Amino acid sequence: MSGKFIPGEAEWVNSHYYDVPRETVEFCGALTGKSALNLGCGEMLTDFGLVNQGIKHVTGLDLDDRHPDHLQSVIQKLQRHGIKPPRDYASRIQYHHYDGTSFPFPDGAFEFVFSWSAFEHVRDVPAVLAEIRRVLRDDGFAFLQVYPWFHCRVGSHLADFIDEPFFHLTRSAEWIRDRLERYVAAHPESRELILGHVYPQYLALNGYSANRFFRDVVKAGFRVRKAKVISFDSDLSRAPADADFSDLMIWGTKMLIDKSDEQATGE
C-alpha cells in the first residue's frame, strides 16, 4: 500500500459519498427501502451517499452535539466538489448525538445498522455492540467495517507525520508527542489538524485487535454471516518481536452480522 493515510479533501469527499456506500452494497446486497442507523457518522458525507443508494431513511449517530444547520453545510461541501445530493434529503436524513454508550432510540428501531471506520474509537465496545443488537430489528442486519486496527502499520492514524514503522507499539507517549511537535514546527499550517484533531483521536484509540473484536461480536449475540480481512504487503522488520502476526497483518475487517437465535453468554 502506498500514499497518505489521511487523503486530501476531494478524495475524502468522493470516497465517502461514492465509494463507501458502493462497497457497502457490494458486500451486503441491496439496501433499497431500508431504515438505517449510521453509527459514528462523522460529518455525514456517507449518509447522503447511502440515501443515493436507495436507503429510505438514515439516522446519523455520533458524539458531537451538532448545530441544526449542519446538514446544509454538508450539502455545500458536496456541491463544492460537483456532487448534487438528493433533493429530498431533509426528509430522509437526520442526526442524533449520544454519550458514546447508550443509543437514544427504542428497541427494534432500524432494519440496518452501518458503521465505517468508527469502532477503533469506541470506548466501551461490548456496550455499543449490545446497543446495536437492541435497536436492530429481529430480521435486520448490520455491517461493521473497521480500519485501521491498532497494531497494523497505520494503526496509530499518525503514520503520515512519523516515518518510523510501528512506533506506536514501541515508543513512549512522550517520544510520539515530541515527533509530532517537530513535524508541526516544520509544517505550521498542519498544527490544528495534527495537534487539535488527529493526535487527540490517537490518544482515544481503544487498542483493539480484529480477533478481540470478533470475540466481542459473537459474545454480544450476533452471527457473522460474512467477513473479509483487509491486508497489505508489510515490512515487519521493525515490528515488536512479541506481537501477534495476525495483529500486525490485519489492517482492517468487514463483517455482515445479524442476531443469533440465542445471545451468547459466558466468558
C-alpha positions in Angstrom: 0.0 0.0 0.0 1.3 3.5 -0.9 0.0 7.0 -0.4 -1.0 9.0 2.6 -3.3 7.7 5.3 -5.2 11.0 5.5 -6.3 12.0 2.0 -7.0 15.4 0.6 -10.5 16.9 0.8 -11.5 16.0 -2.8 -10.5 12.3 -2.3 -12.1 12.3 1.1 -15.5 13.7 -0.1 -15.7 11.4 -3.1 -14.7 8.3 -1.3 -17.3 8.8 1.5 -20.1 9.8 -0.9 -19.5 7.3 -3.7 -17.0 4.6 -2.7 -18.1 3.7 0.9 -21.8 3.3 0.0 -20.9 1.3 -3.2 -18.6 -1.0 -1.2 -21.3 -1.5 1.4 -23.9 -2.5 -1.2 -21.4 -4.8 -2.9 -20.7 -6.5 0.5 -24.2 -6.6 1.9 -26.5 -6.7 -1.1 -29.3 -4.2 -2.0 -30.4 -1.8 0.8 -33.3 -0.2 -1.1 -36.1 0.9 1.2 -34.4 0.2 4.5 -34.3 2.3 7.6 -30.6 2.7 8.6 -28.5 3.8 11.5 -25.0 5.2 10.7 -23.0 4.7 13.9 -20.1 7.0 14.1 -21.3 9.0 11.1 -18.7 11.8 11.3 -19.5 14.8 9.1 -22.3 12.7 7.4 -21.0 12.6 3.8 -21.7 8.9 3.8 -25.3 9.4 5.0 -26.0 11.3 1.8 -24.3 8.6 -0.2 -26.4 5.8 1.4 -29.6 7.7 0.6 -28.3 7.9 -3.0 -28.1 4.0 -2.9 -31.8 3.8 -2.2 -32.0 3.7 1.6 -35.3 5.1 2.7 -34.1 6.9 5.8 -30.7 7.2 7.5 -30.1 8.4 11.0 -26.5 9.5 11.8 -25.2 9.0 15.3 -22.1 10.4 16.8 -20.7 12.2 19.9 -21.0 15.8 18.8 -24.0 18.0 19.6 -24.2 19.5 16.1 -25.8 22.8 15.0 -29.2 22.4 13.4 -27.7 23.8 10.1 -25.1 21.1 9.9 -26.8 19.2 7.1 -26.8 22.4 5.0 -23.0 22.7 5.5 -22.6 19.1 4.2 -24.7 20.0 1.2 -22.4 22.9 0.5 -19.3 20.8 0.8 -20.7 18.2 -1.6 -21.7 20.9 -4.1 -18.2 22.4 -4.0 -17.0 19.1 -5.3 -19.5 18.8 -8.1 -21.9 16.5 -6.3 -25.7 17.1 -6.4 -27.3 15.4 -3.3 -30.9 14.1 -3.4 -33.4 16.9 -3.3 -35.5 15.2 -0.6 -32.5 14.8 1.8 -34.2 16.8 4.6 -36.9 14.2 5.0 -34.6 11.2 4.7 -31.5 12.2 6.8 -31.3 13.2 10.4 -28.7 13.4 13.1 -28.6 12.5 16.8 -25.7 12.7 19.3 -25.1 10.3 22.1 -22.9 9.7 25.1 -20.8 7.1 23.4 -22.6 4.2 25.1 -26.5 4.4 25.1 -28.4 5.0 21.9 -31.4 7.4 22.1 -33.7 5.0 20.1 -36.3 2.4 21.0 -35.8 -1.3 20.6 -36.0 -2.6 17.1 -35.9 0.9 15.5 -33.7 0.0 12.5 -33.6 -2.6 9.7 -29.9 -1.9 9.0 -27.1 -0.7 11.2 -23.9 0.6 9.4 -20.6 1.6 10.9 -17.5 2.6 8.9 -14.1 3.2 10.5 -15.6 4.0 13.9 -15.1 1.1 16.2 -11.4 1.7 16.7 -12.5 4.8 18.6 -15.3 3.3 20.7 -14.6 3.4 24.4 -16.8 0.5 25.5 -17.1 -1.9 22.6 -19.3 -4.5 24.3 -21.8 -1.9 25.5 -22.1 -0.4 22.0 -22.5 -3.8 20.4 -25.3 -4.6 22.9 -27.0 -1.3 21.8 -26.7 -2.2 18.2 -28.4 -5.6 18.9 -31.1 -3.8 20.9 -32.1 -1.2 18.2 -31.8 -3.7 15.4 -35.0 -5.4 14.2 -35.0 -9.2 14.6 -34.9 -9.6 10.9 -32.4 -6.8 10.4 -28.6 -6.9 9.9 -25.5 -4.8 10.5 -22.4 -4.0 8.5 -19.3 -3.2 10.6 -16.2 -2.0 8.8 -13.2 -1.3 11.0 -10.0 0.3 9.6 -7.3 0.5 10.7 -6.8 -1.9 13.6 -4.4 -0.6 16.1 -1.5 -3.0 15.7 -1.0 -2.6 12.0 1.4 -0.3 10.3 -1.0 2.6 10.2 -3.0 1.8 13.3 -1.9 5.0 15.1 -3.6 7.2 12.4 -0.3 9.2 12.7 1.8 7.5 10.0 1.7 10.5 7.7 3.7 12.5 10.2 6.1 10.0 11.8 8.1 7.8 9.4 9.3 5.1 11.9 7.3 1.9 11.3 5.3 0.6 14.3 6.4 3.5 16.5 3.0 3.3 18.3 3.9 -0.2 19.5 7.5 0.5 20.6 7.8 4.2 21.6 6.7 6.1 24.6 3.9 8.7 24.6 6.5 11.4 25.2 8.5 10.3 22.2 5.4 10.4 20.0 4.4 13.9 21.1 7.9 15.2 20.6 8.0 13.9 17.0 4.6 15.5 16.3 5.8 18.8 17.7 8.8 18.6 15.4 6.6 17.9 12.4 4.3 20.8 13.2 7.3 23.1 13.7 8.4 22.3 10.1 4.8 22.4 8.8 3.0 25.1 10.9 -0.1 25.0 8.6 -0.8 21.5 9.9 -0.9 22.4 13.6 -4.7 22.3 14.0 -5.1 19.1 12.0 -2.4 17.2 13.9 -2.5 18.6 17.5 -6.1 19.7 17.5 -7.7 16.7 15.8 -5.6 13.7 14.8 -3.4 13.5 18.0 -6.4 13.6 20.4 -8.0 10.8 18.3 -4.8 8.8 18.7 -4.9 9.2 22.4 -8.5 7.9 22.5 -7.9 4.7 20.4 -9.1 1.6 22.2 -6.2 -0.6 21.0 -8.5 -3.4 19.9 -7.4 -6.2 17.5 -9.6 -7.9 14.9 -9.5 -11.1 17.0 -10.7 -9.4 20.1 -13.4 -7.6 18.2 -14.7 -10.8 16.7 -15.0 -12.4 20.1 -17.0 -9.5 21.4 -19.3 -9.5 18.4 -20.2 -13.2 19.0 -20.5 -12.7 22.7 -22.9 -9.8 22.1 -25.3 -12.3 20.4 -24.5 -11.9 16.7 -23.8 -14.3 13.9 -21.1 -13.3 11.4 -22.7 -14.1 8.1 -19.8 -12.8 6.0 -16.4 -11.4 6.8 -13.4 -10.0 4.9 -9.9 -9.2 6.1 -8.2 -6.1 4.7 -4.4 -6.6 4.4 -1.4 -5.3 2.5 2.2 -6.4 2.0 4.1 -5.3 5.1 7.7 -4.9 6.1 7.7 -6.3 9.7 11.4 -5.9 10.4 10.7 -3.0 12.8 7.7 -4.6 14.4 7.9 -5.7 18.1 9.1 -9.3 18.3 6.3 -10.3 20.8 3.5 -9.0 18.6 1.0 -11.5 17.1 1.5 -11.9 13.4 -2.3 -11.7 12.7 -2.5 -8.4 14.6 0.3 -6.9 12.6 -1.1 -8.1 9.2 -4.8 -7.4 9.7 -5.2 -3.8 8.7 -9.0 -3.8 8.7 -12.1 -6.0 8.6 -15.6 -6.0 7.2 -18.4 -8.0 8.8 -22.0 -8.6 7.9 -23.8 -9.7 11.1 -27.3 -10.5 12.3 -28.8 -11.6 15.6 -28.1 -15.2 16.6 -31.0 -17.3 17.8 -29.8 -17.1 21.4 -27.5 -14.4 22.8 -24.1 -15.8 23.7 -23.2 -15.9 27.4 -20.2 -16.8 29.4 -16.6 -15.6 29.4 
